[in-house]
Amino acid sequence: MIAKITGKIAFFRDNYVVVDVAGVGYKIFVTDFTMGKIAGKEELELFTHTYVREDTLSLYGFLILEELVMFELLISISGIGPKAAIGILSIAEPKTIRVAVISGDSSILTRVSGVGKKTAERVILELKNRITQLPGEDQGSAKADSEAIEALISLGYTNSQSREALKDVPEKIKDVSERVRAALKGLGK
């Protein structure tokens, strides 16, 4: 299993990058986020997941460990393959996905091609009890965000409005009521 690759970027295409490591080129599929970050770089370090099936051997790479952990959680669910997991991670960061799962919001997952409402609801159902703190993530702020989203929804805002408003709230604010107040100020602007 290949867990990490460091090397020079040989070239990249729409959804993958070829990394040259000691003369061997590794084709690594990446998220849109990663593709945007590596543009213009010559060298690269990626955390990788080796995906093996009877007819395929693929590498999936991530700049941050949180993305790799979320990717592995997503592909562990029946019906979610690596392409769908990459698609999900291309539209939302791991913390946003985690908060959506905790709050039961399937709308973020259904924006991915090939993921319908039933599949998104199954992902939420299966991950709700298994999702744990991601590396580098503060457990308290993720729980506070989930509770704050529920509070904002009860005030009449949509899930997406609530998530967007909470993105602008500083992480140092831990109290749920303070996070809601700060989000409401942002929504009032």
N, CA, C and O of each residue as an XYZ file, in Angstrom:
756
protein
N       0.834     -1.171      0.000
C       0.000      0.000      0.000
C       0.883      1.239      0.000
O       1.854      1.318      0.753
N       0.552      2.182     -0.825
C       1.293      3.442     -0.905
C       0.529      4.473     -0.087
O      -0.615      4.792     -0.409
N       1.149      4.999      0.972
C       0.468      5.911      1.888
C       0.798      7.375      1.636
O       0.003      8.254      1.970
N       1.968      7.649      1.046
C       2.373      9.029      0.792
C       3.344      9.050     -0.373
O       4.192      8.169     -0.509
N       3.209     10.066     -1.208
C       4.113     10.208     -2.361
C       4.655     11.631     -2.380
O       3.904     12.597     -2.241
N       5.967     11.745     -2.552
C       6.630     13.029     -2.700
C       7.465     12.971     -3.971
O       8.252     12.045     -4.167
N       7.290     13.955     -4.823
C       8.061     13.968     -6.058
C       7.783     15.211     -6.881
O       7.143     16.156     -6.421
N       8.280     15.189     -8.112
C       8.095     16.318     -9.027
C       6.854     16.086     -9.874
O       6.551     14.960    -10.269
N       6.152     17.161    -10.142
C       4.972     17.071    -10.996
C       5.433     16.947    -12.439
O       6.084     17.848    -12.968
N       5.099     15.832    -13.075
C       5.438     15.631    -14.483
C       4.431     16.386    -15.349
O       4.815     17.159    -16.226
N       3.150     16.160    -15.099
C       2.066     16.882    -15.763
C       0.763     16.574    -15.060
O       0.692     15.659    -14.239
N      -0.274     17.343    -15.382
C      -1.586     17.043    -14.826
C      -2.666     17.303    -15.863
O      -2.483     18.070    -16.808
N      -3.789     16.646    -15.656
C      -4.964     16.771    -16.515
C      -6.131     17.225    -15.660
O      -5.925     17.719    -14.552
N      -7.345     17.071    -16.148
C      -8.534     17.554    -15.441
C      -8.685     16.984    -14.039
O      -8.977     17.732    -13.105
N      -8.495     15.680    -13.866
C      -8.777     15.075    -12.568
C      -7.618     14.265    -11.990
O      -7.799     13.552    -11.003
N      -6.454     14.361    -12.579
C      -5.314     13.631    -12.027
C      -4.009     14.377    -12.283
O      -3.919     15.263    -13.133
N      -3.012     13.980    -11.515
C      -1.669     14.520    -11.657
C      -0.713     13.334    -11.769
O      -0.928     12.298    -11.141
N       0.337     13.488    -12.565
C       1.376     12.457    -12.643
C       2.588     12.984    -11.886
O       3.156     14.020    -12.233
N       2.971     12.247    -10.841
C       4.084     12.636     -9.983
C       5.258     11.711    -10.287
O       5.140     10.487    -10.221
N       6.392     12.323    -10.622
C       7.614     11.580    -10.947
C       8.411     11.366     -9.671
O       8.875     12.320     -9.047
N       8.566     10.095     -9.287
C       9.353      9.738     -8.109
C      10.479      8.828     -8.574
O      10.247      7.665     -8.903
N      11.687      9.351     -8.603
C      12.870      8.586     -9.012
C      12.679      7.922    -10.373
O      13.030      6.756    -10.553
N      12.126      8.658    -11.325
C      11.967      8.140    -12.677
C      10.705      7.343    -12.936
O      10.469      6.920    -14.067
N       9.891      7.129    -11.919
C       8.627      6.406    -12.085
C       7.483      7.413    -11.945
O       7.429      8.163    -10.970
N       6.578      7.430    -12.913
C       5.454      8.356    -12.883
C       4.221      7.700    -12.289
O       3.751      6.680    -12.793
N       3.697      8.283    -11.221
C       2.496      7.766    -10.569
C       1.306      8.640    -10.953
O       1.326      9.851    -10.735
N       0.268      8.024    -11.524
C      -0.957      8.728    -11.869
C      -1.833      8.734    -10.620
O      -2.247      7.682    -10.134
N      -2.110      9.942    -10.103
C      -2.841     10.080     -8.853
C      -4.071     10.963     -9.093
O      -3.945     12.116     -9.505
N      -5.248     10.415     -8.834
C      -6.487     11.167     -8.964
C      -6.617     12.086     -7.757
O      -6.351     11.678     -6.626
N      -7.029     13.332     -8.000
C      -7.109     14.333     -6.932
C      -8.430     15.099     -7.008
O      -9.141     15.041     -8.011
N      -8.740     15.814     -5.936
C      -9.940     16.649     -5.885
C      -9.685     17.956     -6.637
O      -8.542     18.295     -6.945
N     -10.751     18.674     -6.923
C     -10.617     19.993     -7.551
C      -9.856     20.945     -6.636
O      -9.080     21.776     -7.109
N     -10.075     20.827     -5.332
C      -9.362     21.647     -4.353
C      -7.852     21.430     -4.486
O      -7.083     22.389     -4.553
N      -7.447     20.182     -4.522
C      -6.024     19.851     -4.643
C      -5.472     20.349     -5.968
O      -4.371     20.898     -6.013
N      -6.222     20.165     -7.047
C      -5.775     20.603     -8.360
C      -5.521     22.112     -8.369
O      -4.546     22.577     -8.958
N      -6.391     22.865     -7.722
C      -6.201     24.313     -7.648
C      -4.974     24.707     -6.849
O      -4.294     25.677     -7.184
N      -4.690     23.960     -5.797
C      -3.542     24.269     -4.939
C      -2.198     23.913     -5.583
O      -1.187     24.553     -5.291
N      -2.176     22.898     -6.455
C      -0.894     22.469     -7.019
C      -0.526     23.211     -8.300
O       0.597     23.086     -8.789
N      -1.458     23.977     -8.839
C      -1.173     24.723    -10.072
C       0.034     25.629     -9.851
O       0.061     26.421     -8.909
N       1.014     25.509    -10.711
C       2.211     26.336    -10.626
C       3.328     25.768     -9.768
O       4.423     26.329     -9.737
N       3.076     24.673     -9.077
C       4.119     24.064     -8.246
C       4.942     23.080     -9.080
O       4.466     22.528    -10.072
N       6.171     22.879     -8.655
C       7.033     21.906     -9.314
C       7.101     20.596     -8.545
O       7.151     19.524     -9.148
N       7.104     20.675     -7.209
C       7.164     19.480     -6.370
C       5.883     19.363     -5.559
O       5.154     20.334     -5.353
N       5.636     18.132     -5.104
C       4.357     17.851     -4.469
C       4.498     16.723     -3.464
O       5.267     15.783     -3.669
N       3.746     16.826     -2.372
C       3.638     15.748     -1.398
C       2.165     15.471     -1.177
O       1.410     16.377     -0.822
N       1.745     14.231     -1.381
C       0.344     13.851     -1.237
C       0.196     12.657     -0.310
O       0.981     11.710     -0.363
N      -0.830     12.717      0.549
C      -1.259     11.525      1.278
C      -2.092     10.730      0.283
O      -2.935     11.298     -0.412
N      -1.868      9.434      0.206
C      -2.546      8.664     -0.833
C      -3.331      7.480     -0.269
O      -3.053      6.966      0.815
N      -4.316      7.081     -1.054
C      -5.078      5.867     -0.791
C      -4.925      4.989     -2.026
O      -5.198      5.432     -3.142
N      -4.496      3.761     -1.834
C      -4.371      2.814     -2.932
C      -5.676      2.041     -3.034
O      -6.065      1.334     -2.104
N      -6.345      2.180     -4.167
C      -7.645      1.530     -4.382
C      -7.429      0.333     -5.297
O      -7.007      0.485     -6.443
N      -7.724     -0.867     -4.782
C      -7.495     -2.096     -5.537
C      -8.797     -2.858     -5.686
O      -9.480     -3.146     -4.703
N      -9.132     -3.179     -6.917
C     -10.257     -4.058     -7.239
C      -9.752     -5.034     -8.285
O      -8.641     -4.887     -8.794
N     -10.562     -6.027     -8.607
C     -10.098     -7.059     -9.532
C      -9.704     -6.507    -10.896
O      -8.865     -7.100    -11.574
N     -10.286     -5.388    -11.313
C      -9.973     -4.851    -12.642
C      -9.300     -3.480    -12.606
O      -9.121     -2.862    -13.655
N      -8.924     -2.992    -11.426
C      -8.308     -1.668    -11.351
C      -7.350     -1.548    -10.167
O      -7.520     -2.193     -9.133
N      -6.360     -0.717    -10.352
C      -5.413     -0.338     -9.310
C      -5.198      1.164     -9.481
O      -4.573      1.597    -10.448
N      -5.712      1.953     -8.547
C      -5.670      3.410     -8.678
C      -5.136      4.046     -7.407
O      -5.250      3.491     -6.314
N      -4.549      5.224     -7.578
C      -4.087      6.022     -6.453
C      -4.933      7.289     -6.369
O      -5.219      7.921     -7.386
N      -5.330      7.655     -5.156
C      -6.070      8.881     -4.904
C      -5.259      9.693     -3.909
O      -4.869      9.181     -2.860
N      -5.000     10.960     -4.232
C      -4.121     11.776     -3.403
C      -4.791     12.998     -2.815
O      -5.722     13.562     -3.389
N      -4.280     13.404     -1.623
C      -4.855     14.520     -0.882
C      -3.743     15.325     -0.239
O      -2.774     14.761      0.271
N      -3.879     16.640     -0.262
C      -2.882     17.514      0.342
C      -2.944     17.487      1.861
O      -1.924     17.632      2.534
N      -4.151     17.300      2.399
C      -4.305     17.300      3.858
C      -4.876     15.966      4.330
O      -5.667     15.326      3.637
N      -4.458     15.572      5.510
C      -4.836     14.280      6.067
C      -6.344     14.169      6.302
O      -6.912     13.085      6.164
N      -6.995     15.282      6.657
C      -8.443     15.256      6.901
C      -9.206     14.772      5.671
O     -10.182     14.031      5.790
N      -8.752     15.198      4.478
C      -9.412     14.767      3.239
C      -9.263     13.262      3.032
O     -10.217     12.591      2.637
N      -8.082     12.736      3.294
C      -7.855     11.297      3.153
C      -8.759     10.511      4.096
O      -9.361      9.516      3.692
N      -8.857     10.945      5.335
C      -9.700     10.255      6.315
C     -11.160     10.270      5.858
O     -11.839      9.245      5.926
N     -11.648     11.429      5.389
C     -13.035     11.525      4.927
C     -13.251     10.673      3.682
O     -14.294     10.034      3.547
N     -12.279     10.655      2.769
C     -12.360      9.829      1.565
C     -12.524      8.355      1.941
O     -13.378      7.659      1.392
N     -11.706      7.891      2.873
C     -11.771      6.489      3.284
C     -13.085      6.158      3.983
O     -13.596      5.048      3.839
N     -13.636      7.102      4.734
C     -14.953      6.896      5.341
C     -16.028      6.785      4.258
O     -16.898      5.916      4.320
N     -15.955      7.670      3.273
C     -16.964      7.686      2.219
C     -16.947      6.407      1.382
O     -18.004      5.849      1.089
N     -15.758      5.938      0.996
C     -15.715      4.750      0.132
C     -16.034      3.472      0.891
O     -16.232      2.420      0.284
N     -16.084      3.559      2.210
C     -16.454      2.371      2.985
C     -17.966      2.112      2.928
O     -18.436      1.069      3.382
N     -18.713      3.051      2.378
C     -20.169      2.925      2.287
C     -20.537      2.289      0.955
O     -20.038      2.693     -0.095
N     -21.402      1.303      1.006
C     -21.871      0.625     -0.196
C     -22.539      1.633     -1.125
O     -23.401      2.402     -0.702
N     -22.137      1.624     -2.387
C     -22.714      2.531     -3.371
C     -21.901      3.792     -3.587
O     -22.170      4.542     -4.526
N     -20.906      4.047     -2.733
C     -20.027      5.205     -2.908
C     -18.645      4.682     -3.290
O     -17.936      4.091     -2.476
N     -18.289      4.912     -4.533
C     -16.975      4.525     -5.016
C     -16.017      5.692     -4.917
O     -16.388      6.768     -4.447
N     -14.788      5.485     -5.356
C     -13.795      6.554     -5.250
C     -14.140      7.796     -6.079
O     -13.839      8.916     -5.666
N     -14.770      7.604     -7.250
C     -15.119      8.776     -8.065
C     -16.168      9.637     -7.368
O     -16.066     10.864     -7.376
N     -17.164      9.011     -6.770
C     -18.187      9.764     -6.036
C     -17.574     10.434     -4.805
O     -17.908     11.577     -4.491
N     -16.682      9.733     -4.110
C     -16.032     10.305     -2.926
C     -15.175     11.511     -3.302
O     -15.182     12.523     -2.601
N     -14.436     11.405     -4.408
C     -13.645     12.542     -4.899
C     -14.577     13.694     -5.267
O     -14.276     14.857     -4.996
N     -15.712     13.362     -5.886
C     -16.690     14.385     -6.241
C     -17.220     15.110     -5.024
O     -17.356     16.334     -5.037
N     -17.521     14.368     -3.973
C     -18.022     14.975     -2.736
C     -16.964     15.882     -2.123
O     -17.270     16.992     -1.689
N     -15.720     15.411     -2.087
C     -14.639     16.216     -1.515
C     -14.261     17.402     -2.398
O     -13.602     18.333     -1.935
N     -14.672     17.376     -3.666
C     -14.406     18.502     -4.559
C     -15.391     19.646     -4.327
O     -15.093     20.793     -4.659
N     -16.563     19.347     -3.760
C     -17.546     20.413     -3.549
C     -17.590     20.909     -2.111
O     -18.160     21.965     -1.839
N     -16.994     20.161     -1.187
C     -17.029     20.584      0.221
C     -15.812     20.070      0.962
O     -15.305     18.984      0.677
N     -15.353     20.856      1.907
C     -14.225     20.430      2.728
C     -14.704     19.408      3.759
O     -15.898     19.350      4.056
N     -13.801     18.608      4.306
C     -14.200     17.554      5.246
C     -15.019     18.047      6.433
O     -15.957     17.369      6.852
N     -14.689     19.199      6.977
C     -15.439     19.711      8.128
C     -16.889     19.986      7.729
O     -17.805     19.691      8.496
N     -17.104     20.544      6.542
C     -18.455     20.842      6.073
C     -19.252     19.558      5.882
O     -20.433     19.495      6.225
N     -18.606     18.540      5.338
C     -19.270     17.246      5.145
C     -19.639     16.655      6.502
O     -20.738     16.132      6.685
N     -18.720     16.743      7.437
C     -18.956     16.204      8.780
C     -20.144     16.882      9.441
O     -20.996     16.211     10.023
N     -20.211     18.216      9.357
C     -21.319     18.958      9.947
C     -22.631     18.589      9.244
O     -23.668     18.452      9.893
N     -22.583     18.429      7.918
C     -23.791     18.036      7.169
C     -24.278     16.662      7.612
O     -25.482     16.447      7.750
N     -23.358     15.735      7.837
C     -23.737     14.387      8.285
C     -24.344     14.455      9.682
O     -25.380     13.841      9.937
N     -23.714     15.187     10.577
C     -24.202     15.288     11.946
C     -25.594     15.938     11.986
O     -26.456     15.528     12.763
N     -25.799     16.959     11.135
C     -27.090     17.652     11.139
C     -28.129     16.990     10.228
O     -29.283     17.418     10.193
N     -27.727     15.951      9.494
C     -28.662     15.228      8.636
C     -29.003     15.946      7.341
O     -30.050     15.683      6.750
N     -28.140     16.847      6.891
C     -28.367     17.628      5.676
C     -27.798     16.894      4.461
O     -26.582     16.840      4.275
N     -28.684     16.330      3.639
C     -28.229     15.568      2.476
C     -28.031     16.428      1.229
O     -27.532     15.933      0.218
N     -28.411     17.703      1.281
C     -28.354     18.554      0.088
C     -26.935     18.722     -0.450
O     -26.743     18.819     -1.662
N     -25.952     18.758      0.425
C     -24.578     18.931     -0.039
C     -24.103     17.715     -0.838
O     -23.347     17.858     -1.799
N     -24.545     16.528     -0.442
C     -24.122     15.305     -1.114
C     -24.823     15.117     -2.456
O     -24.241     14.553     -3.384
N     -26.055     15.578     -2.568
C     -26.816     15.379     -3.810
C     -26.330     16.279     -4.933
O     -26.750     16.105     -6.077
N     -25.460     17.233     -4.642
C     -24.901     18.083     -5.703
C     -23.866     17.341     -6.547
O     -23.463     17.818     -7.608
N     -23.444     16.184     -6.075
C     -22.444     15.399     -6.790
C     -23.135     14.523     -7.827
O     -24.138     13.873     -7.534
N     -22.597     14.511     -9.026
C     -23.153     13.676    -10.088
C     -23.104     12.205     -9.682
O     -22.060     11.700     -9.270
N     -24.235     11.530     -9.803
C     -24.304     10.109     -9.463
C     -24.739      9.819     -8.037
O     -24.929      8.660     -7.668
N     -24.898     10.869     -7.228
C     -25.358     10.685     -5.855
C     -26.755     11.278     -5.743
O     -26.934     12.495     -5.736
N     -27.734     10.392     -5.657
C     -29.123     10.827     -5.530
C     -29.517     10.996     -4.079
O     -28.708     10.800     -3.172
N     -30.765     11.360     -3.872
C     -31.270     11.612     -2.518
C     -31.193     10.370     -1.632
O     -30.814     10.464     -0.465
N     -31.553      9.202     -2.183
C     -31.520      7.973     -1.379
C     -30.088      7.607     -0.977
O     -29.833      7.220      0.164
N     -29.165      7.733     -1.925
C     -27.763      7.430     -1.618
C     -27.228      8.411     -0.579
O     -26.527      8.009      0.350
N     -27.554      9.694     -0.730
C     -27.097     10.701      0.229
C     -27.642     10.420      1.622
O     -26.925     10.558      2.613
N     -28.898     10.030      1.699
C     -29.489      9.710      2.999
C     -28.849      8.464      3.612
O     -28.685      8.382      4.830
N     -28.485      7.490      2.762
C     -27.797      6.290      3.261
C     -26.411      6.654      3.785
O     -25.977      6.131      4.812
N     -25.714      7.554      3.081
C     -24.398      8.009      3.541
C     -24.528      8.642      4.918
O     -23.743      8.348      5.820
N     -25.512      9.506      5.078
C     -25.708     10.173      6.367
C     -26.048      9.162      7.456
O     -25.506      9.226      8.560
N     -26.935      8.239      7.148
C     -27.330      7.222      8.116
C     -26.138      6.363      8.552
O     -25.963      6.098      9.741
N     -25.325      5.932      7.590
C     -24.192      5.062      7.921
C     -23.043      5.816      8.591
O     -22.355      5.262      9.448
N     -22.836      7.067      8.205
C     -21.711      7.818      8.772
C     -22.026      8.483     10.108
O     -21.117      8.766     10.889
N     -23.288      8.730     10.373
C     -23.670      9.488     11.566
C     -23.053      8.891     12.838
O     -22.566      9.627     13.696
N     -23.073      7.583     12.954
C     -22.529      6.946     14.154
C     -21.038      6.640     14.044
O     -20.376      6.426     15.060
N     -20.503      6.616     12.826
C     -19.093      6.254     12.633
C     -18.163      7.437     12.506
O     -16.959      7.319     12.736
N     -18.715      8.570     12.142
C     -17.850      9.726     11.909
C     -17.322     10.218     13.254
O     -18.085     10.427     14.197
N     -16.044     10.394     13.324
C     -15.403     10.848     14.555
C     -14.634     12.116     14.241
O     -14.676     12.631     13.124
N     -13.951     12.593     15.218
C     -13.161     13.800     15.022
C     -12.111     13.553     13.948
O     -11.386     12.559     13.982
N     -12.045     14.478     12.995
C     -11.044     14.387     11.942
C      -9.718     14.902     12.476
O      -9.704     15.753     13.365
N      -8.583     14.396     11.944
C      -7.287     14.893     12.399
C      -7.202     16.401     12.211
O      -7.558     16.912     11.149
N      -6.740     17.111     13.218
C      -6.588     18.552     13.113
C      -7.883     19.331     13.329
O      -7.884     20.558     13.223
N      -8.976     18.648     13.629
C     -10.262     19.332     13.806
C     -10.628     19.379     15.280
O     -10.408     18.422     16.022
N     -11.179     20.487     15.683
C     -11.634     20.670     17.061
C     -13.025     20.072     17.207
O     -13.970     20.537     16.569
N     -13.158     19.057     18.033
C     -14.436     18.361     18.228
C     -15.520     19.317     18.704
O     -16.665     19.233     18.258
N     -15.167     20.221     19.601
C     -16.152     21.150     20.144
C     -16.741     22.065     19.093
O     -17.949     22.300     19.094
N     -15.914     22.593     18.189
C     -16.436     23.526     17.194
C     -17.314     22.813     16.171
O     -18.270     23.407     15.674
N     -17.019     21.562     15.841
C     -17.866     20.816     14.902
C     -19.230     20.553     15.523
O     -20.254     20.680     14.851
N     -19.252     20.188     16.804
C     -20.526     19.960     17.493
C     -21.282     21.275     17.644
O     -22.502     21.318     17.484
N     -20.553     22.345     17.951
C     -21.184     23.661     18.079
C     -21.770     24.098     16.743
O     -22.861     24.666     16.711
N     -21.066     23.845     15.636
C     -21.590     24.187     14.314
C     -22.870     23.418     14.024
O     -23.828     23.981     13.495
N     -22.890     22.151     14.364
C     -24.082     21.339     14.130
C     -25.275     21.896     14.893
O     -26.367     22.021     14.341
N     -25.066     22.230     16.158
C     -26.139     22.788     16.978
C     -26.529     24.178     16.493
O     -27.708     24.532     16.513
N     -25.553     24.969     16.058
C     -25.832     26.314     15.551
C     -26.644     26.248     14.255
O     -27.538     27.068     14.044
N     -26.339     25.284     13.392
C     -27.108     25.109     12.154
C     -28.561     24.791     12.493
O     -29.480     25.353     11.898
N     -28.765     23.889     13.448
C     -30.134     23.560     13.860
C     -30.860     24.790     14.400
O     -32.044     24.983     14.123
N     -30.153     25.624     15.172
C     -30.768     26.836     15.718
C     -31.131     27.814     14.600
O     -32.215     28.397     14.618
N     -30.237     27.998     13.632
C     -30.513     28.918     12.526
C     -31.656     28.417     11.655
O     -32.453     29.213     11.158
N     -31.744     27.111     11.468
C     -32.850     26.535     10.699
C     -34.175     26.795     11.413
O     -35.183     27.113     10.782
N     -34.155     26.655     12.738
C     -35.385     26.909     13.500
C     -35.801     28.382     13.428
O     -36.962     28.717     13.661
N     -34.839     29.261     13.101
C     -35.142     30.682     12.932
C     -35.595     31.011     11.508
O     -35.919     32.159     11.203
N     -35.617     29.990     10.634
C     -36.134     30.204      9.285
C     -35.099     30.241      8.174
O     -35.456     30.438      7.013
N     -33.835     30.059      8.501
C     -32.799     30.042      7.467
C     -32.656     28.631      6.908
O     -32.990     27.655      7.580
N     -32.160     28.524      5.680
C     -31.954     27.212      5.068
C     -30.639     26.621      5.556
O     -29.821     27.307      6.168
N     -30.451     25.330      5.272
C     -29.194     24.663      5.637
C     -27.996     25.366      5.004
O     -26.997     25.633      5.672
N     -28.105     25.662      3.710
C     -26.969     26.268      3.008
C     -26.695     27.679      3.525
O     -25.533     28.059      3.665
N     -27.738     28.467      3.812
C     -27.526     29.803      4.375
C     -26.839     29.699      5.730
O     -25.936     30.477      6.042
N     -27.270     28.739      6.527
C     -26.696     28.554      7.865
C     -25.227     28.169      7.776
O     -24.393     28.724      8.492
N     -24.903     27.207      6.887
C     -23.506     26.776      6.725
C     -22.624     27.925      6.259
O     -21.526     28.117      6.780
N     -23.102     28.695      5.272
C     -22.319     29.814      4.747
C     -22.073     30.861      5.828
O     -20.970     31.396      5.939
N     -23.096     31.153      6.620
C     -22.950     32.153      7.688
C     -21.945     31.693      8.740
O     -21.177     32.500      9.263
N     -21.951     30.403      9.047
C     -21.033     29.882     10.074
C     -19.592     29.803      9.590
O     -18.672     29.752     10.407
N     -19.378     29.791      8.280
C     -18.004     29.773      7.754
C     -17.250     31.032      8.162
O     -16.035     30.999      8.356
N     -17.978     32.150      8.293
C     -17.344     33.427      8.622
C     -17.156     33.651     10.118
O     -16.525     34.627     10.524
N     -17.699     32.756     10.940
C     -17.572     32.879     12.390
C     -16.207     32.333     12.810
O     -15.859     31.207     12.455
N     -15.430     33.121     13.562
C     -14.099     32.654     13.990
C     -14.171     31.363     14.812
O     -15.094     31.181     15.607
N     -13.205     30.479     14.619
C     -13.150     29.197     15.325
C     -12.991     29.372     16.832
O     -13.371     28.493     17.606
N     -12.427     30.512     17.248
C     -12.199     30.715     18.688
C     -13.506     30.866     19.461
O     -13.524     30.698     20.680
N     -14.610     31.184     18.760
C     -15.909     31.272     19.415
C     -16.466     29.849     19.524
O     -16.836     29.241     18.519
N     -16.521     29.327     20.748
C     -16.922     27.934     20.972
C     -18.377     27.789     21.389
O     -19.023     26.796     21.052
N     -18.899     28.768     22.117
C     -20.258     28.696     22.641
C     -21.276     28.745     21.495
O     -21.165     29.577     20.594
N     -22.257     27.855     21.537
C     -23.256     27.751     20.460
C     -24.030     29.054     20.306
O     -24.207     29.541     19.189
N     -24.490     29.617     21.410
C     -25.279     30.854     21.308
C     -24.453     31.997     20.731
O     -24.970     32.815     19.970
N     -23.170     32.057     21.090
C     -22.286     33.088     20.532
C     -22.065     32.858     19.033
O     -22.014     33.814     18.259
N     -21.935     31.591     18.625
C     -21.758     31.278     17.200
C     -23.014     31.661     16.418
O     -22.922     32.174     15.303
N     -24.186     31.412     17.005
C     -25.450     31.784     16.343
C     -25.551     33.301     16.222
O     -25.915     33.815     15.164
N     -25.228     34.030     17.309
C     -25.267     35.501     17.257
C     -24.339     36.035     16.181
O     -24.725     36.912     15.408
N     -23.116     35.515     16.123
C     -22.149     35.978     15.123
C     -22.638     35.647     13.710
O     -22.474     36.452     12.793
N     -23.226     34.487     13.535
C     -23.766     34.100     12.211
C     -24.920     35.013     11.812
O     -25.030     35.412     10.652
N     -25.777     35.342     12.769
C     -26.915     36.239     12.491
C     -26.432     37.631     12.089
O     -27.021     38.271     11.218
N     -25.345     38.100     12.734
C     -24.778     39.396     12.334
C     -24.326     39.336     10.885
O     -24.554     40.267     10.113
N     -23.681     38.225     10.521
C     -23.215     38.065      9.145
C     -24.382     37.980      8.156
O     -24.303     38.504      7.045
N     -25.453     37.325      8.567
C     -26.627     37.203      7.704
C     -27.346     38.530      7.561
O     -28.006     38.769      6.549
N     -27.229     39.411      8.571
C     -27.910     40.700      8.548
C     -27.231     41.729      7.670
O     -27.824     42.762      7.362
N     -25.987     41.468      7.257
C     -25.233     42.444      6.457
C     -25.736     42.484      5.038
O     -25.221     43.247      4.221
